[in-house]
Amino acid sequence: MELGLLLWMVLTLTESTSAEAEQYSRAVDWLNRYGYLPPPDPRTSKLQTKDGIEKAIRVMQRFGGIQETGILDSKTIQLMSTPRCSLPDIVGSEDMLKKRRKRYALSGLKWHKTDLTWSVHTYPTPSLSPGLPNHLVESILTHAFKAWSDAAPLRFHRLLNAAGGDIRVSFSRLLHDDGYPFDGKGGTLAHAFFPGRDEVAGDTHFDDDEIWSYRGDSSSTDLFTVAVHEFGHALGLSHSSTDPSIMSPYYQGPVEDIVNFQLALDDKLAIQQLYGVRDGGPSGGVDPDLPRLPTPPLPRPTQLPGPSIHERCQGGFDAVANIRGEVFFFKGAQFWRTKRDGSLVSLHPAQIKNFWIGLPPGTNKIDAVYERKSDSSIIFFIGSQYWVFMDTVAMSGYPRPLSDWGMRTDGNAFVDRVDAAFIWAHNGKTYLFSGGKFWRFDESRKGEQVIREPELGYPRDNSLWVGVPSHMDDIISWGEGDAHFFKDNLYWVLKSGGLNQDVVTPKSIAVDWLRCPAPPSTTTTANPRFPKQCHCDLSRSSSSLRSSWILLISVLSVINEFIRK
């Protein structure tokens, strides 16, 4: 028994350092993508130094307006997770950055004319952005151009023929033939190409997987705010570190009054440096004349709770999954979605059959779901079969039998269903649960060859996860690596994925996740799903790593003495 406990301590320590390394790997990728670190050179195997990464994080923090620490603290990780423009923040060399004195940034490119044409090639998908008919999209974009022509001597003419124009607008998904794919809902929202002679110069692309809106709420993305930002790029502006500035790289929420919207001083100075100051006279600069915008809808009258509130608030979910940074609660033939900020996409459930295309007709129960990190595919388990989805469409060749995974019972028969599935942020491994036992898989390589064989030493008993139900409905990793176990209408949190915690207090799924009213006698903590403090950073990481290895060596010494005895 003592030897088993010591071996488990060794496993926990090594997996902890692996999770820490994975987090820093993702941060370095982010810093590379947005210009804070030089892109990797395919001709060499240059590694980033600790000092280089610290410096890049400091620049990122200074640019983002948060405390400059040089470490990956919770505010830095949160900022890296904020939806944003996909263009880099730092354009040009480090020397150029040092010489820059103004807070705003120019790309060095501009249009050598002030009369510009624009057109709309494609519009938002109606089923994803139902509140934006084509004529309203055109009105919003026209007002977004007006924000720039009010400050500089620019005129914008919309072409009714979508085949041309200096600035061509389109709504696209994932790979869309410009070399800069979108990433699905959340993450990057849009991008635009600077002026120039290239064929794509001025083109402005919006991610069609987003829910676009006019004066939308927290469950959608305001088209006007993003359009003004992207048209700034199409006119030659880079990202700004000033607050407030529409050219800040991070999404800032909806603009209340777009008719009377005025650029911040930083943005006015930037566009005027490129094109000059607009002469006096009435505002305008757009052709045809400004279209009329619809009156904002009146507040909806308070409605009595419908039958769906009872389904949502009584718990007993078939599966819970963290997909694309949102949490899906599956129950029967429907599901609810909780966004990153804790808001529900809708109080009413969506039908599984209308969202996930390729599951069998009449599907009324999902056993387990998880998102595979190596290729972002989504795996569904139903009975003795499984499906692999790319986004919301099942890939060809599925379903496949669950026996592909090689999970066998004590009697050497293949298991016939999966109770729960998740990727443990502690080590990046995939865990499948069935019948009181669990199996572990390494899916770190891309492609279908990654799976279908559990690691040696499995299955193991669910009781190793101390303090949580041994037969759970499902599990997810959430927050800063915490493992959340769901059962009936309660959930348990293992902080940082750690085992053998002293006290694991169950909390209400209905109250904390699904916006249900709390019983009169129930006391809940504020935002229990979002940890307030992260304790990993560059300086602490190396110290923590050393401490972990010192402890590991000590444990191995004890094991050695134990074996000798």
N, C-alpha and C positions, 0 to 999 in steps of 0.2 A: 504493500500500500504506500509506504514512504517513498519507495523508488518510483512508483507511478506518478506521485505528486511532484517529485523533483523533475522527472522527464517533462511533465506538463508545464512546469515553470520555464524550462529551457525553450519549449515550443512557443510559449507566450512571449518571451523576450525576443526571440528571433523574428517572430511575426510582427512585433511592434516596430522594430527597426525597419522592416520591409515596408510597412504602411507609411512611416515617416519619409522614407526615401521616395515612395510613389508620389506623395503630396508635393515634395520639392521638384520632382520631375515635371509634374503638371504645371507648377508655377514657372519653371524655366521655359516650358513650351509657350506659356502665355506671354512672358516677357519677350521672347523671340518674335512672336506673332505681331505684337503691337509696337515693335521698334525699340524696346529698352535694352535688349541684348542684340549683338550682331547675329545675323542668321548663320547657321552652321555651314561651313565650307565643305562641299562634297569631295574636295581634293585632299582634305586633311582630316585628322581625328581630333581636332582641337577641343579640349574640355574647358568648361567655364570654371574660373577660380572662385573661391569663397568670397574674396574681396570684390570680384567683378559682379557677383550676384547681389551682394549687399548693396553695392553702389547702384545697380539697376533698380532694386526695390526702393531705395531712397528717392531716386528720380521719379519712379512711378507714384510713390506716396505724395511727393511734392506736387506733381502734376495733377493728381486726383484730389488734392486739398485735404488730406488726412495727415495725422501726426507722422513725422518723418523719423522712423526707427531703424530702418534697414533690416527688419525681421518680418517674417510671415506671421503677423499677429492676426487676431480675428477680424479687425476692420479691413486689413489688407486683403484677406481671403474673401471677405464679403464684397469688396469693391471689384475684385477679379471675377466675381460671380454675377455682377450686375449686367443686365442687358445693355448693349452698346453698339456703336458703329463698328464695322469690321476693318476700317482703315487704320493704319498705325498712328500712334500719337506722336512719335518722334520721326520726322522726315529729314534725311540728310545725315551727315557725319556728326560725331561727338563734338568736334571743333566748332561746327556750325551752331550746335546747341549752346556752347559756351559763349559765343559771340552775340547771340540773340539777346536783345535788351527788352523787347516788347513782350507782353504776355501772350498776345495772339501770334499766330504763325502763318506765313505765306508759303505756298508750295513752290513759288518761283515760276509758276505758269499762270497765264491769263488769256482771255479772249481779246484779240486785237480788233474788237468792234464792240459797240454797245447795244446794237439791235440784235437780239438773239431769238431763235425759234425753238419751240419745244413741242413734243407730241407724246401721246400715251399709246404704247404698243399693246400692253395687256393690263387687265384690271384685277383687283383682288377676287379670289374665289368666293362666290356668294355664300356657299355653305359654311365657310370659315369666318367670313366678315359680313354677316347678313345685314348690318346696319349701314353699309356703304354702297349704294347703287352707283353706277358709272358716272352719272351727272354730278353726284355729290363729291366723288373723287376728283373730278375735273375742277369743281369749285374750290375744294381745299387746296389743291396744287396751285391754282391761280393766286389764291391769297398768300401762299408760301412764297411764290416769286415776288409778290408785291412787297413783302417784308424787306427784300434786298433792293428793289427799285425805289423804295421810299428813301433810302439812304444814299444811293449812288445814281448817276445818270445812265441807267440801264432801262431798256424796254424789252418786254418778252411777248412774243406773238405765238399763240397756239396754232399749230397746223392740224386741220381736221383729217388730213391724210397721215396715218401713223407710219408711213414708210420713211420719213425723214425727220429733219430737225437737228439743231445743235445739241439740245438736251433731250434725250429719248428716255422716257420713263417706262418701266415694266415691273410687274410683280412676278417673281420666279421662285422656284423651290430647288434646294439642294444644288446639284450640278446643273449649271445653266449656261455653259459654253463661254464663260469669260475668264476661266482659270481661278475664280474665287468663289467656291461653293458656299452656300448657306448651310446652317447646322440644325435646321428644324426649329421648333418653337422655343423662344427664349434665346439666350446667348447673343449672337449678332443679329441685328435687326435690318440693316440696309448697308449699302455702300454706293459710292459714286466715283467716277473717274475724273481726274483733273483735266482742264482744257489742254488742247494740243492738236497735233496732226494725226494722232492715232485714230483708227476707226471707232474705237470705243470712247474717245474723248467726250466728256460731258454726260455719258450714259449714267443713269441713276436707277439702281435696282433695289426693290424692297422684297424682303423675305415673305413669300406668300403663305408660309406656315404660321405666321403670326395672326392674331385676331386684331385686325385694324379697325379703328373706330374714329368717330367725330365726337370730341369731348367725352371720351370713354372713361370708364372706371378702372379700378386696379386689375380687373380681369382681362383687359385689352390694352392695345398700344395706340396712342394718339397719332394719327397720320400726319397732322399738321406739324407737330413738334419735330418729328423725324424728317419730314420733307424740307423744312426750313434748314435744318442741319445739313442734309445731303446736298441741297442746292448750293449751300455755301462751298462745299467741296467742288461741285461742278463749275463754280465760278473761280476757283483757285485758292480757297482757304484751307489750311490744315487745322488740326485740332488745337484748341485753346485750353490753357490751364486756369483761366480766370473764372471766378464765380461772382455774378452770374454771367454766363455766355452760352448762346445757343450752340456754339462750336465745341463745347465740352464733349468728350467722347461718350459720356454715359447718358442713358435715357433719363430725362428729367420729369416725366409725367406730362399730362395734358395742359395745354394753354386754354385758359377760361374764355377769353374774348379774342378770337382770331381776327375779327374785323379791325380792331383797334390795336393790334399787336405792334410793338416797336422793338427793334433790336437793342440789345444792351450796348453801352458805349464802346466796349472792347470790340464788338462785332462791327459797329459802324466805322470805327477807325480802320479796321482791317480791310473792309470792302472799299472804303474811300481811298486807301493807299493804292489799291489796284486800279480803280476806275475813276477816282476823283469824287468831288462833292456834288450832289444834285443841286441844281439851281432851285430858287424859290418857285412857288406856284403850288397848285393843287397836287396832292399825292396821286399816284397812278402807276404808270409804267408797265401796264399789262394790257394786252389786246387779245380778244375783244374785252369790252367793259367788264368790270367785276360782276360775276353772277351773284344772284341772291342766295344766301345760305338759309337753310331751314331753321325755324325757331326751335330752340332746344326743347325736348319733350318735357311735359309737366311731370313733377314727381309722381310716381305710381302710388295709388292709394294703398294703405295697409291692408294686406290680405290675411285672412285666417289661414292657419297652417293646413296644407292639404294632406292627403294620405301619404305622400312621399316622405314627409318629416318623420313619420313613425318608422318607415323602412330605414331611413338614414340614421336615426337616432337610437334605434334599439340594438345596433351592433350585429354580431354574428355574420361577419363577412367571409365569403368563400376564399378570397385572395386579396392581398395588399401588395402593391409594387411601387418602387421608385423608378419612374421612367422619365427620362429627359429632365430630371430635376423637379418633377411633379409627382405627387402621390396619388395613385389610383386605388379606389376601394371598390372591389367587384362583389356583387351580390345578385344571385339569380341571373337574369338576362340583362342586367344593367350595371352601371358604375357611376361613381362620383369622382371628381378631380379636385385636388387641393393644390394651389399654386405655391411657388417659392415663398411668397410673402404671407402665406397662411390663409389667403382668401379662397373661397370656393368658386370654381368657374360658374356653377349654377347650383341653386338649392335643389333643383330637380335632377333626377338621374338621366344619363344618356344611355341609349340602347347599344349593347355590345355589337350587335349585327350591323349597325349603321356606321360604326367607327373602325372596327377591325375586320377588314375584308379578306375572307378566305377561311374563316372558321366554319364548321358545318352548320347548315340551317337548323334552327331550333336549339342552338346552344343556350343552355340555361344554368350552367355552372362551370366556373373556371377553378381548377384546383390550385394552381400556383402560376406566377408570372415573375420574370426578372429581365433586366436589360443587361446584355453581355457587353462588357467594357471593351473587349478587343476589337469589335467591329460595330458596336452600337446596335446590333440586332436585338430583337425582343423575343423571348422564348415563352410560349404558352404550354402548360401541361393540362390535359383534360383526360382523365381516366388513364388508359394504357397507351396513350399517344401523345406526341408533342408536335408543335408547329414552330417554325422560325419565321419571324416577320422582319422585313426591312421597312421601318416606319409603320404604316398602318396596313400594309398589304403583305399577305403570306407569300413566301418564296416558293418557287416551283419545286415539286418533289415531296411536298408535305401534305398530310401528316406522315410521320415516321413512328415506328413502335418504340415505346419507352425502353425496351430491352437494349436499344443502341447504347444506352448509358452504362450498361454492365452492372447495375445495382442488383444484388442478390440477397435473399433472405437467409436465415440460418439453415433452412432446408435446401439451400442452393437454387431455389427457384427465383426467377426475376420478379422484382416488385411490380405491382400492377397499378400504382398511382403514386403521385407526389403530393405530400401534405403542405410543404412550404419550400421556398427557394429564395436565396438571396446571395449577394456578393458581400463578404465580410470586409469592410473597409480596413480592418485591422491588418489584413495580409493580402487582399486582392483576390482571394480564392473564392470559388463558387461552392455553395453548400446546398445539397438537396436532402430533404427530410421525408421519411416515410415510416409509419408504424413504430414510432418511438426510437428510431435510429437515424443517423445522418451519415452522408457520404461527402467527400471533398474532392473537387476537380480543379485542375490548373488550366485555365482558358486564356493564358497570357498571349499565346500565339494567334495570329489571325487565320481565318478560314475554317472550313468545316472539320479539318483534321485535328482541331484543338481538343475536342471532347471525346466522349464515349469510353473512357476508362477511368474509374475512380482511383485515387491515390492509394498506395499501400497502407495497411493498417486500418482501413475502413471496411464496414461501417463501425461507428461508435455509438454509445448510448446517449440519448438526449439529456440524461441527467447530468452530464458534464456542464451544461449551461445552468449553473446554480442560481436559484432565486426566480426563475421564470417557469411557465407551464411546460411540462414535458411534451404535451401534445398541443401545439399552437396552431392557430389558423394561418398565420404567415409571419414573415420577418422582413425587415428592410434595414439598410444602413441609412442614417439621416444625420443632418447637422454636421458636426465635426467628427464623424466616424462612430457615432453612437449606434448600437444595435437595438432596434425596437421590435419587441415581440408582441404580437396581437392575439388576443383570445377573447371570444364573445364581445363584450363592449368595453374591455379594458386593454391597456398596453403597459409593458414593462420596458425600462430603458437600462441597458448595460453601458455605462459611460465608457467612451473610447473603445468599445467592444470588449472590455475586460471581463474576465471570469471571476467567480468567487467573491463578488462584492458583498459587503456586510449586510446592507439593507437595500432591497429593490422594491420600491413602493408602487403598486399599480395605480394608473391614472385613467381617466375617462376618455375613450376614443370620441364619443359623441360631443363632449364639451370642448376638448382641446383641438380636435381635428375637423369636425364637421359642423361647427357653428350651431350646435344644439343648446337649448336653454339648460342651465345647471339646476339640478334639484335644489330646493331651498336650503338643505343642510350641507350642501357640497361646497367646499372651499377649494378653489383652483389657483395655482400659481400663474403669474403673468408669463405668457409665451413660453411654456415649458419645452416646446420643441426646438427653440432656437437658443443654444448655449450663448452666454454673454461673454465668455472669455475663452480664448484659445491659448494653450501653453506651449506651442511649438514655434520656434524661430531659429534663425541661422546660428546664433551664438549658443542658444540653449540646445539646439539640435546636436551640435558636436559634443557638448557637455553631457547631454542625455545619452548620446550614443556611447560615450566612454563609460558612463555609469552602468549602462546596460551590459556592456561587455565585461566590466569588472565583476558585476553580480553574476553574469553567466559563467565566468571562470570559477567563481567561488562555488556556484552550484555544481559545476562539473567536478570540482575537487571533492565535494561532499559525496557525489555519486560514486566517484572512484573509490573513496574510502568505504562506502557502503558495499560496493561490489567485492572489495578485498575481504571484508568481513564475511 
